[in-house]
């Protein structure tokens, strides 16, 4: 399966770079099938963490940053209904 995927990627590169291989576009698939294609097709949600004015080179500040991230993640999990 890996070799087949590599062949498709190489074919795409060749088609993009060499004009006399444009005829191969109809033969090379646009989508590479994989076992988790249905999961990868779902939209992704991004969540921004607050900006912290801390210096990551200091141990105390790193602890405060990690505590803040832990609180934020706990809040988001609770809001999503996934808390214990």
Secondary structure, DSSP 8 states (H G I E B T S, - for coil): -HHHHHHHHHHHHHHHH-GGGGGGGGTS-SS---TTHHHHTS-------------TTSHHHHHHHHHHHHHHHHHHHHHTT---
